[in-house]
Amino acid sequence: MRQIFALLFQRLSLSKSTKYVRGLIVFFCYYTAKLGASSLVDLIDAIQANMFGMVIERVFIPDMAKVTTELDRKIVAVGIAKILTECPQMLNGPYASNWAKLLQALVELFELPPDQSNIDGDNYIEVEDTPGYQAAFSQLNYAKPNVQDFLANVPNGKQFLVEALAKLSSTQPGTVPTMIATLGGDHQMALQKYCNQANVQIA
């Protein structure tokens, strides 16, 4: 698995495209949802010391909003929520300074429309725009994709987030509200709205 992740990062450094970054974020979050946040952080940091901090600052925070589909955004919500609430390295370790910024980026994923802009230097060409494909594969344009919800047990990403925050807060009273208080007012209001909708209290 470490070799696979190393190849993923090598591809990221050699040719960073919007589509690749979007897929990488979803993959990292799905890995987290299934195998745990600490597993992801330990694996990435085993490739290079403190590398997960670079993933937060250069991939998650600036490009999370580029994830477009509803199911993918739910996967991202679950993965990021787990990173925020189940990862010692984020809570008390080397990445604690990124906690509030990562939560803010997740709230913006919920509240703002998907970011349709391309990454600077993106040279990816969509297949349907490539000459020569339309005639040979025109029948595929009308084939409905088989969409599978890989986290069907999670009905709502916002609810999952506030329930995870509340669970963390119950084990560390006062800590989570203090960290949330560093967010902007609009982000705090959005979190309170999610709490009200899910009938959850973060104390």
MDAnalysis code that builds the backbone (N, CA, C; Angstrom):
import MDAnalysis as mda
import numpy as np

u = mda.Universe.empty(609, n_residues=203, atom_resindex=np.repeat(np.arange(203), 3), trajectory=True)
u.add_TopologyAttr("name", ["N", "CA", "C"] * 203)
u.add_TopologyAttr("resid", np.arange(1, 204))
u.add_TopologyAttr("resname", ["MET", "ARG", "GLN", "ILE", "PHE", "ALA", "LEU", "LEU", "PHE", "GLN", "ARG", "LEU", "SER", "LEU", "SER", "LYS", "SER", "THR", "LYS", "TYR", "VAL", "ARG", "GLY", "LEU", "ILE", "VAL", "PHE", "PHE", "CYS", "TYR", "TYR", "THR", "ALA", "LYS", "LEU", "GLY", "ALA", "SER", "SER", "LEU", "VAL", "ASP", "LEU", "ILE", "ASP", "ALA", "ILE", "GLN", "ALA", "ASN", "MET", "PHE", "GLY", "MET", "VAL", "ILE", "GLU", "ARG", "VAL", "PHE", "ILE", "PRO", "ASP", "MET", "ALA", "LYS", "VAL", "THR", "THR", "GLU", "LEU", "ASP", "ARG", "LYS", "ILE", "VAL", "ALA", "VAL", "GLY", "ILE", "ALA", "LYS", "ILE", "LEU", "THR", "GLU", "CYS", "PRO", "GLN", "MET", "LEU", "ASN", "GLY", "PRO", "TYR", "ALA", "SER", "ASN", "TRP", "ALA", "LYS", "LEU", "LEU", "GLN", "ALA", "LEU", "VAL", "GLU", "LEU", "PHE", "GLU", "LEU", "PRO", "PRO", "ASP", "GLN", "SER", "ASN", "ILE", "ASP", "GLY", "ASP", "ASN", "TYR", "ILE", "GLU", "VAL", "GLU", "ASP", "THR", "PRO", "GLY", "TYR", "GLN", "ALA", "ALA", "PHE", "SER", "GLN", "LEU", "ASN", "TYR", "ALA", "LYS", "PRO", "ASN", "VAL", "GLN", "ASP", "PHE", "LEU", "ALA", "ASN", "VAL", "PRO", "ASN", "GLY", "LYS", "GLN", "PHE", "LEU", "VAL", "GLU", "ALA", "LEU", "ALA", "LYS", "LEU", "SER", "SER", "THR", "GLN", "PRO", "GLY", "THR", "VAL", "PRO", "THR", "MET", "ILE", "ALA", "THR", "LEU", "GLY", "GLY", "ASP", "HIS", "GLN", "MET", "ALA", "LEU", "GLN", "LYS", "TYR", "CYS", "ASN", "GLN", "ALA", "ASN", "VAL", "GLN", "ILE", "ALA"])
u.atoms.positions = np.array([
    [0.823, -1.203, 0.000],
    [0.000, 0.000, 0.000],
    [0.865, 1.265, 0.000],
    [1.984, 1.193, 0.727],
    [2.875, 2.354, 0.738],
    [3.415, 2.654, -0.662],
    [3.732, 1.597, -1.403],
    [4.233, 1.793, -2.768],
    [3.159, 2.394, -3.662],
    [1.928, 1.963, -3.463],
    [0.818, 2.508, -4.254],
    [0.652, 4.001, -3.975],
    [0.687, 4.368, -2.694],
    [0.540, 5.778, -2.335],
    [1.709, 6.599, -2.869],
    [2.910, 6.026, -2.823],
    [4.081, 6.733, -3.358],
    [3.904, 7.021, -4.845],
    [3.344, 6.050, -5.579],
    [3.082, 6.254, -7.002],
    [2.014, 7.325, -7.220],
    [1.009, 7.357, -6.355],
    [-0.034, 8.383, -6.463],
    [0.556, 9.779, -6.292],
    [1.448, 9.918, -5.317],
    [2.068, 11.222, -5.090],
    [3.046, 11.580, -6.209],
    [3.710, 10.574, -6.757],
    [4.604, 10.830, -7.880],
    [3.815, 11.371, -9.068],
    [2.688, 10.755, -9.333],
    [1.812, 11.234, -10.416],
    [1.326, 12.650, -10.130],
    [1.008, 12.933, -8.883],
    [0.532, 14.269, -8.504],
    [1.599, 15.324, -8.761],
    [2.843, 14.995, -8.446],
    [3.921, 15.966, -8.613],
    [4.312, 16.151, -10.080],
    [4.155, 15.100, -10.891],
    [4.567, 15.175, -12.294],
    [3.517, 15.832, -13.184],
    [2.251, 15.562, -12.905],
    [1.192, 16.076, -13.774],
    [-0.078, 16.271, -12.963],
    [-0.213, 17.444, -12.385],
    [-1.347, 17.742, -11.506],
    [-2.507, 18.286, -12.337],
    [-3.544, 17.481, -12.481],
    [-4.736, 17.921, -13.207],
    [-5.920, 18.006, -12.257],
    [-6.907, 18.780, -12.654],
    [-8.102, 18.941, -11.823],
    [-8.785, 17.602, -11.576],
    [-8.932, 16.813, -12.629],
    [-9.614, 15.526, -12.500],
    [-8.848, 14.587, -11.574],
    [-7.520, 14.590, -11.690],
    [-6.717, 13.700, -10.848],
    [-6.791, 14.113, -9.382],
    [-6.683, 15.404, -9.117],
    [-6.748, 15.890, -7.730],
    [-8.109, 15.579, -7.123],
    [-9.158, 15.774, -7.904],
    [-10.509, 15.467, -7.429],
    [-10.620, 13.993, -7.050],
    [-10.136, 13.121, -7.915],
    [-10.190, 11.692, -7.635],
    [-9.325, 11.305, -6.450],
    [-8.170, 11.955, -6.308],
    [-7.267, 11.656, -5.201],
    [-7.898, 12.022, -3.867],
    [-8.558, 13.171, -3.812],
    [-9.217, 13.599, -2.577],
    [-10.310, 12.602, -2.185],
    [-11.111, 12.203, -3.157],
    [-12.187, 11.240, -2.874],
    [-11.593, 9.911, -2.409],
    [-10.516, 9.468, -3.063],
    [-9.886, 8.206, -2.672],
    [-9.341, 8.269, -1.249],
    [-8.616, 9.336, -0.918],
    [-8.072, 9.476, 0.434],
    [-9.191, 9.471, 1.477],
    [-10.284, 10.143, 1.164],
    [-11.395, 10.224, 2.122],
    [-12.118, 8.884, 2.245],
    [-12.244, 8.162, 1.139],
    [-12.871, 6.847, 1.211],
    [-11.988, 5.882, 1.992],
    [-10.686, 5.953, 1.769],
    [-9.734, 5.141, 2.531],
    [-9.903, 5.430, 4.027],
    [-10.025, 6.705, 4.364],
    [-10.206, 7.103, 5.766],
    [-11.514, 6.570, 6.322],
    [-12.582, 6.675, 5.538],
    [-13.893, 6.216, 5.993],
    [-13.881, 4.722, 6.302],
    [-13.118, 3.959, 5.526],
    [-13.109, 2.510, 5.689],
    [-12.040, 2.006, 6.651],
    [-10.860, 2.638, 6.652],
    [-9.720, 2.107, 7.409],
    [-9.260, 3.019, 8.543],
    [-9.825, 4.211, 8.636],
    [-9.496, 5.086, 9.755],
    [-8.544, 6.208, 9.393],
    [-8.688, 7.327, 10.113],
    [-7.884, 8.517, 9.834],
    [-6.415, 8.307, 10.169],
    [-6.144, 7.691, 11.303],
    [-4.747, 7.485, 11.705],
    [-4.014, 6.586, 10.719],
    [-4.736, 5.610, 10.154],
    [-4.130, 4.736, 9.157],
    [-3.671, 5.536, 7.945],
    [-4.511, 6.479, 7.489],
    [-4.143, 7.314, 6.345],
    [-2.938, 8.187, 6.678],
    [-2.978, 8.851, 7.828],
    [-1.902, 9.769, 8.205],
    [-0.588, 9.014, 8.370],
    [-0.624, 7.887, 9.056],
    [0.598, 7.103, 9.268],
    [1.187, 6.625, 7.951],
    [0.312, 6.217, 7.029],
    [0.782, 5.712, 5.741],
    [1.456, 6.817, 4.931],
    [0.834, 7.982, 4.897],
    [1.399, 9.100, 4.129],
    [2.688, 9.608, 4.768],
    [2.712, 9.693, 6.085],
    [3.919, 10.168, 6.770],
    [5.062, 9.155, 6.690],
    [4.726, 7.891, 6.445],
    [5.776, 6.875, 6.270],
    [6.520, 7.068, 4.952],
    [5.874, 7.710, 3.996],
    [6.523, 7.997, 2.710],
    [7.522, 9.132, 2.872],
    [7.106, 10.149, 3.633],
    [7.978, 11.297, 3.909],
    [7.501, 11.954, 5.194],
    [8.412, 12.315, 6.063],
    [8.050, 12.904, 7.355],
    [7.202, 14.159, 7.174],
    [6.097, 14.213, 7.933],
    [5.188, 15.372, 7.937],
    [4.545, 15.644, 6.570],
    [4.482, 14.617, 5.747],
    [3.908, 14.793, 4.413],
    [2.402, 15.048, 4.463],
    [1.741, 14.498, 5.497],
    [0.295, 14.700, 5.566],
    [-0.049, 16.172, 5.720],
    [0.823, 16.927, 6.376],
    [0.593, 18.369, 6.483],
    [0.545, 19.031, 5.122],
    [1.395, 18.578, 4.210],
    [1.382, 19.117, 2.848],
    [0.104, 18.712, 2.121],
    [-0.384, 17.497, 2.396],
    [-1.641, 17.061, 1.779],
    [-2.786, 17.972, 2.231],
    [-2.811, 18.305, 3.505],
    [-3.851, 19.198, 4.022],
    [-3.769, 20.563, 3.350],
    [-2.566, 21.132, 3.347],
    [-2.387, 22.511, 2.905],
    [-2.415, 22.686, 1.396],
    [-1.980, 21.652, 0.646],
    [-1.851, 21.810, -0.802],
    [-2.887, 21.045, -1.609],
    [-3.603, 20.127, -0.946],
    [-4.597, 19.332, -1.673],
    [-5.990, 19.506, -1.063],
    [-6.151, 19.102, 0.197],
    [-7.481, 19.145, 0.809],
    [-8.064, 20.555, 0.850],
    [-7.378, 21.483, 1.492],
    [-7.952, 22.811, 1.716],
    [-8.176, 23.577, 0.419],
    [-7.198, 23.655, -0.500],
    [-7.445, 24.455, -1.704],
    [-8.352, 23.800, -2.743],
    [-8.419, 22.456, -2.751],
    [-9.097, 21.784, -3.870],
    [-10.279, 20.911, -3.489],
    [-10.612, 20.851, -2.209],
    [-11.751, 20.035, -1.789],
    [-13.038, 20.455, -2.494],
    [-13.192, 21.748, -2.720],
    [-14.424, 22.260, -3.332],
    [-14.576, 21.840, -4.786],
    [-13.521, 21.290, -5.386],
    [-13.606, 20.849, -6.774],
    [-14.316, 19.508, -6.918],
    [-14.570, 18.828, -5.812],
    [-15.343, 17.585, -5.842],
    [-16.792, 17.952, -6.140],
    [-17.356, 17.365, -7.178],
    [-18.625, 17.877, -7.695],
    [-19.853, 17.026, -7.403],
    [-19.753, 15.701, -7.524],
    [-20.966, 14.894, -7.411],
    [-21.405, 14.753, -5.951],
    [-22.689, 14.559, -5.771],
    [-23.246, 14.483, -4.422],
    [-22.656, 13.327, -3.618],
    [-22.526, 12.166, -4.248],
    [-21.991, 11.001, -3.530],
    [-20.523, 11.191, -3.182],
    [-19.756, 11.757, -4.093],
    [-18.341, 12.006, -3.810],
    [-18.181, 13.026, -2.687],
    [-19.042, 14.020, -2.670],
    [-18.953, 15.046, -1.623],
    [-19.307, 14.446, -0.260],
    [-20.209, 13.470, -0.259],
    [-20.511, 12.796, 1.006],
    [-19.313, 11.989, 1.484],
    [-18.624, 11.309, 0.568],
    [-17.418, 10.567, 0.932],
    [-16.379, 11.511, 1.523],
    [-16.212, 12.666, 0.887],
    [-15.255, 13.657, 1.395],
    [-15.673, 14.143, 2.782],
    [-16.958, 14.399, 2.971],
    [-17.439, 14.863, 4.266],
    [-17.137, 13.862, 5.371],
    [-17.378, 12.589, 5.100],
    [-17.131, 11.550, 6.100],
    [-15.634, 11.422, 6.378],
    [-14.834, 11.399, 5.323],
    [-13.399, 11.256, 5.505],
    [-12.785, 12.416, 6.274],
    [-13.147, 13.630, 5.903],
    [-12.597, 14.810, 6.583],
    [-13.089, 14.876, 8.029],
    [-14.355, 14.518, 8.257],
    [-14.879, 14.509, 9.631],
    [-14.096, 13.535, 10.504],
    [-13.762, 12.387, 9.952],
    [-12.969, 11.406, 10.703],
    [-11.552, 11.925, 10.968],
    [-10.967, 12.583, 9.975],
    [-9.639, 13.167, 10.177],
    [-9.681, 14.210, 11.292],
    [-10.736, 14.992, 11.325],
    [-10.868, 16.053, 12.330],
    [-11.121, 15.514, 13.732],
    [-11.783, 14.380, 13.834],
    [-12.262, 13.945, 15.153],
    [-11.649, 12.650, 15.673],
    [-10.987, 11.882, 14.808],
    [-10.475, 10.580, 15.244],
    [-8.964, 10.441, 15.084],
    [-8.297, 11.522, 14.766],
    [-6.874, 11.463, 14.440],
    [-6.061, 12.233, 15.488],
    [-5.323, 11.555, 16.349],
    [-4.530, 12.246, 17.373],
    [-3.564, 13.270, 16.795],
    [-3.034, 12.986, 15.604],
    [-2.079, 13.914, 14.989],
    [-2.728, 15.249, 14.640],
    [-4.042, 15.232, 14.418],
    [-4.760, 16.469, 14.111],
    [-5.191, 17.201, 15.368],
    [-5.423, 16.449, 16.429],
    [-5.968, 17.052, 17.649],
    [-4.877, 17.586, 18.570],
    [-3.832, 16.808, 18.757],
    [-2.790, 17.216, 19.694],
    [-1.388, 17.096, 19.109],
    [-1.307, 16.734, 17.847],
    [-0.015, 16.458, 17.242],
    [0.451, 17.543, 16.297],
    [1.271, 17.172, 15.335],
    [1.912, 18.163, 14.468],
    [0.970, 18.913, 13.533],
    [-0.252, 18.390, 13.354],
    [-1.160, 19.025, 12.402],
    [-2.312, 19.769, 13.077],
    [-2.208, 19.970, 14.372],
    [-3.284, 20.638, 15.119],
    [-3.542, 22.054, 14.601],
    [-2.506, 22.712, 14.111],
    [-2.677, 24.086, 13.617],
    [-3.552, 24.143, 12.361],
    [-3.739, 22.992, 11.710],
    [-4.570, 22.942, 10.498],
    [-6.017, 22.544, 10.791],
    [-6.326, 22.246, 12.052],
    [-7.648, 21.710, 12.392],
    [-8.764, 22.662, 11.977],
    [-8.685, 23.899, 12.416],
    [-9.761, 24.856, 12.134],
    [-9.862, 25.150, 10.637],
    [-8.728, 25.247, 9.955],
    [-8.750, 25.532, 8.509],
    [-9.379, 24.386, 7.731],
    [-9.121, 23.157, 8.178],
    [-9.707, 22.006, 7.492],
    [-11.214, 21.937, 7.734],
    [-11.639, 22.231, 8.964],
    [-13.074, 22.269, 9.262],
    [-13.756, 23.367, 8.456],
    [-13.108, 24.511, 8.355],
    [-13.673, 25.616, 7.582],
    [-13.852, 25.217, 6.118],
    [-12.864, 24.529, 5.560],
    [-12.963, 24.082, 4.165],
    [-14.110, 23.095, 3.984],
    [-14.347, 22.249, 4.986],
    [-15.450, 21.283, 4.895],
    [-16.798, 21.992, 4.958],
    [-16.927, 22.987, 5.832],
    [-18.172, 23.761, 5.894],
    [-18.429, 24.444, 4.549],
    [-17.381, 24.962, 3.941],
    [-17.537, 25.614, 2.638],
    [-17.930, 24.605, 1.561],
    [-17.477, 23.356, 1.697],
    [-17.911, 22.304, 0.770],
    [-19.424, 22.133, 0.855],
    [-19.964, 22.205, 2.063],
    [-21.409, 22.066, 2.255],
    [-22.175, 23.287, 1.752],
    [-21.640, 24.468, 1.993],
    [-22.394, 25.698, 1.810],
    [-22.249, 26.342, 0.433],
    [-21.133, 26.090, -0.236],
    [-20.880, 26.761, -1.503],
    [-21.054, 25.789, -2.667],
    [-21.380, 26.299, -3.849],
    [-21.478, 25.408, -5.018],
    [-20.101, 24.863, -5.381],
    [-20.046, 23.738, -6.068],
    [-18.745, 23.170, -6.460],
    [-17.904, 24.163, -7.253],
    [-16.612, 24.123, -7.013],
    [-15.657, 24.962, -7.727],
    [-15.381, 24.340, -9.093],
    [-15.843, 24.996, -10.143],
    [-15.708, 24.448, -11.499],
    [-14.429, 24.903, -12.206],
    [-13.617, 25.713, -11.519],
    [-12.396, 26.209, -12.159],
    [-11.348, 25.109, -12.234],
    [-10.436, 25.248, -13.166],
    [-9.356, 24.283, -13.329],
    [-8.126, 24.715, -12.549],
    [-7.317, 23.755, -12.199],
    [-6.040, 24.035, -11.563],
    [-5.118, 24.702, -12.574],
    [-4.326, 25.675, -12.115],
    [-3.387, 26.355, -13.004],
    [-2.478, 25.341, -13.690],
    [-2.376, 25.467, -14.999],
    [-1.522, 24.557, -15.749],
    [-2.183, 23.236, -16.086],
    [-3.460, 23.115, -15.759],
    [-4.172, 21.867, -16.041],
    [-4.251, 21.655, -17.544],
    [-3.710, 20.536, -17.999],
    [-3.735, 20.250, -19.429],
    [-4.564, 19.020, -19.745],
    [-5.446, 18.643, -18.808],
    [-6.281, 17.459, -19.038],
    [-7.349, 17.773, -20.081],
    [-7.562, 16.857, -21.005],
    [-8.577, 17.015, -22.044],
    [-9.652, 15.967, -21.829],
    [-10.888, 16.406, -21.693],
    [-11.987, 15.465, -21.532],
    [-12.113, 14.605, -22.785],
    [-12.421, 13.328, -22.607],
    [-12.502, 12.401, -23.732],
    [-13.528, 12.855, -24.756],
    [-14.672, 13.392, -24.289],
    [-15.707, 13.746, -25.241],
    [-15.315, 14.947, -26.111],
    [-14.254, 15.674, -25.704],
    [-13.796, 16.801, -26.501],
    [-12.682, 16.409, -27.465],
    [-12.271, 15.148, -27.427],
    [-11.155, 14.697, -28.253],
    [-11.657, 14.237, -29.613],
    [-11.173, 14.810, -30.681],
    [-11.639, 14.400, -32.023],
    [-11.411, 12.908, -32.250],
    [-12.389, 12.273, -32.909],
    [-12.232, 10.880, -33.266],
    [-12.964, 9.912, -32.355],
    [-13.420, 10.373, -31.203],
    [-14.082, 9.477, -30.265],
    [-15.601, 9.459, -30.467],
    [-16.152, 10.560, -30.967],
    [-17.608, 10.672, -30.993],
    [-18.274, 9.558, -31.801],
    [-17.764, 9.275, -32.985],
    [-18.425, 8.297, -33.848],
    [-18.311, 6.885, -33.284],
    [-17.122, 6.521, -32.832],
    [-16.890, 5.152, -32.397],
    [-17.605, 4.825, -31.091],
    [-17.731, 5.816, -30.232],
    [-18.282, 5.541, -28.903],
    [-19.539, 6.352, -28.609],
    [-20.247, 6.752, -29.675],
    [-21.407, 7.606, -29.464],
    [-22.470, 6.926, -28.612],
    [-22.545, 5.576, -28.700],
    [-23.569, 4.886, -27.926],
    [-23.313, 5.020, -26.417],
    [-22.062, 5.239, -26.038],
    [-21.759, 5.374, -24.612],
    [-22.258, 6.686, -24.041],
    [-22.492, 7.667, -24.899],
    [-22.991, 8.953, -24.415],
    [-24.376, 8.807, -23.790],
    [-25.096, 7.770, -24.169],
    [-26.470, 7.602, -23.702],
    [-26.609, 6.478, -22.677],
    [-25.481, 5.871, -22.325],
    [-25.523, 4.800, -21.333],
    [-25.505, 5.415, -19.931],
    [-26.454, 5.043, -19.112],
    [-26.510, 5.570, -17.757],
    [-25.475, 4.871, -16.886],
    [-24.638, 5.654, -16.192],
    [-23.630, 5.017, -15.334],
    [-24.277, 4.303, -14.161],
    [-23.658, 3.217, -13.760],
    [-24.146, 2.468, -12.607],
    [-23.565, 3.102, -11.346],
    [-24.336, 3.976, -10.716],
    [-23.863, 4.736, -9.565],
    [-24.123, 3.945, -8.283],
    [-23.077, 3.753, -7.499],
    [-23.193, 3.014, -6.249],
    [-22.789, 3.904, -5.084],
    [-23.618, 3.915, -4.066],
    [-23.311, 4.685, -2.860],
    [-22.479, 3.807, -1.934],
    [-21.178, 4.083, -1.871],
    [-20.275, 3.251, -1.083],
    [-20.394, 3.518, 0.415],
    [-21.095, 4.592, 0.787],
    [-21.329, 4.886, 2.209],
    [-22.833, 5.039, 2.438],
    [-23.570, 4.029, 1.998],
    [-25.031, 4.086, 2.097],
    [-25.513, 4.152, 3.543],
    [-24.670, 3.722, 4.479],
    [-25.053, 3.762, 5.892],
    [-24.994, 5.171, 6.466],
    [-24.444, 6.110, 5.708],
    [-24.383, 7.513, 6.151],
    [-25.386, 8.313, 5.326],
    [-26.495, 8.728, 5.933],
    [-27.510, 9.427, 5.150],
    [-27.152, 10.866, 4.815],
    [-26.327, 11.490, 5.670],
    [-26.113, 12.931, 5.535],
    [-24.729, 13.308, 6.050],
    [-23.939, 13.968, 5.205],
    [-22.588, 14.348, 5.600],
    [-22.547, 15.374, 6.706],
    [-23.485, 16.323, 6.694],
    [-23.522, 17.352, 7.731],
    [-23.839, 16.728, 9.091],
    [-24.805, 15.828, 9.101],
    [-25.163, 15.145, 10.344],
    [-23.990, 14.317, 10.855],
    [-23.313, 13.636, 9.952],
    [-22.155, 12.832, 10.356],
    [-21.104, 13.717, 11.001],
    [-20.853, 14.888, 10.426],
    [-19.843, 15.800, 10.965],
    [-20.177, 16.243, 12.377],
    [-21.389, 16.754, 12.586],
    [-21.699, 17.293, 13.918],
    [-21.804, 16.187, 14.960],
    [-22.251, 14.997, 14.562],
    [-22.283, 13.879, 15.508],
    [-20.861, 13.468, 15.897],
    [-19.934, 13.500, 14.923],
    [-18.538, 13.181, 15.217],
    [-17.922, 14.245, 16.124],
    [-18.234, 15.513, 15.872],
    [-17.728, 16.599, 16.715],
    [-18.278, 16.488, 18.136],
    [-19.569, 16.141, 18.242],
    [-20.179, 15.992, 19.560],
    [-19.557, 14.826, 20.322],
    [-19.288, 13.748, 19.637],
    [-18.645, 12.590, 20.267],
    [-17.252, 12.947, 20.764],
    [-16.506, 13.671, 19.945],
    [-15.175, 14.123, 20.365],
    [-15.275, 15.054, 21.558],
    [-16.246, 15.954, 21.525],
    [-16.407, 16.921, 22.600],
    [-16.755, 16.252, 23.924],
    [-17.474, 15.143, 23.855],
    [-17.847, 14.438, 25.090],
    [-16.635, 13.825, 25.775],
    [-15.592, 13.540, 24.992],
    [-14.376, 12.969, 25.579],
    [-13.375, 14.047, 25.978],
    [-13.525, 15.232, 25.407],
    [-12.637, 16.360, 25.719],
    [-13.482, 17.607, 25.920],
    [-14.201, 17.698, 27.039],
    [-15.147, 18.802, 27.263],
    [-14.489, 20.169, 27.102],
    [-15.184, 21.019, 26.340],
    [-14.725, 22.389, 26.159],
    [-13.729, 22.594, 25.039],
    [-13.054, 21.537, 24.628],
    [-12.002, 21.683, 23.614],
    [-12.579, 22.017, 22.245],
    [-13.596, 21.277, 21.817],
    [-14.149, 21.467, 20.481],
    [-14.811, 22.842, 20.335],
    [-15.655, 23.288, 21.281],
    [-16.217, 24.637, 21.150],
    [-15.152, 25.725, 21.077],
    [-14.065, 25.535, 21.805],
    [-12.981, 26.518, 21.762],
    [-12.354, 26.577, 20.381],
    [-12.154, 25.416, 19.768],
    [-11.566, 25.382, 18.431],
    [-12.546, 25.924, 17.386],
    [-13.828, 25.603, 17.544],
    [-14.838, 26.101, 16.609],
    [-14.939, 27.619, 16.686],
    [-14.707, 28.167, 17.872],
    [-14.805, 29.613, 18.080],
    [-13.772, 30.390, 17.273],
    [-12.738, 29.703, 16.777],
    [-11.730, 30.385, 15.964],
    [-12.179, 30.542, 14.513],
    [-13.289, 29.896, 14.148],
    [-13.812, 30.015, 12.791],
    [-14.508, 31.358, 12.609],
    [-14.737, 31.713, 11.346],
    [-15.504, 32.916, 11.060],
    [-16.955, 32.756, 11.490],
    [-17.636, 33.865, 11.651],
    [-19.015, 33.847, 12.128],
    [-19.952, 33.049, 11.246],
    [-19.808, 33.181, 9.933],
    [-20.682, 32.454, 9.008],
    [-20.484, 30.943, 9.137],
    [-19.246, 30.534, 9.330],
    [-18.962, 29.103, 9.466],
    [-19.538, 28.566, 10.784],
    [-19.439, 29.350, 11.837],
    [-20.016, 28.929, 13.114],
    [-21.532, 28.824, 13.008],
    [-22.160, 29.768, 12.325],
    [-23.616, 29.726, 12.146],
    [-24.030, 28.496, 11.345],
    [-23.243, 28.159, 10.330],
    [-23.558, 26.984, 9.531],
    [-23.471, 25.725, 10.384],
    [-22.431, 25.611, 11.204],
    [-22.299, 24.439, 12.083],
    [-23.458, 24.359, 13.063],
    [-23.873, 25.508, 13.591],
    [-25.008, 25.501, 14.516],
    [-26.277, 25.048, 13.812],
    [-26.426, 25.446, 12.556],
    [-27.583, 25.013, 11.768],
    [-27.577, 23.495, 11.608],
    [-26.389, 22.919, 11.318],
    [-26.300, 21.465, 11.179],
    [-26.658, 20.786, 12.503],
    [-26.194, 21.366, 13.613],
    [-26.506, 20.809, 14.937],
    [-28.005, 20.814, 15.189],
    [-28.654, 21.922, 14.852],
    [-30.091, 22.016, 15.066],
    [-30.846, 21.010, 14.215],
    [-30.408, 20.849, 12.966],
    [-31.080, 19.915, 12.062],
    [-30.915, 18.462, 12.532],
    [-29.763, 18.171, 13.129],
    [-29.484, 16.795, 13.582],
    [-29.827, 16.581, 15.051],
    [-30.322, 17.649, 15.700],
    [-30.652, 17.582, 17.135],
    [-29.434, 17.145, 17.954],
    [-28.311, 17.799, 17.655],
    [-27.047, 17.493, 18.302],
    [-26.528, 18.729, 19.015],
    [-25.936, 18.534, 20.166],
    [-25.352, 19.660, 20.898],
    [-23.859, 19.405, 21.123],
    [-23.040, 20.396, 20.779],
    [-21.592, 20.312, 20.990],
    [-21.249, 21.184, 22.182],
    [-20.884, 20.564, 23.279],
    [-20.631, 21.321, 24.513],
    [-19.196, 21.140, 24.972],
])
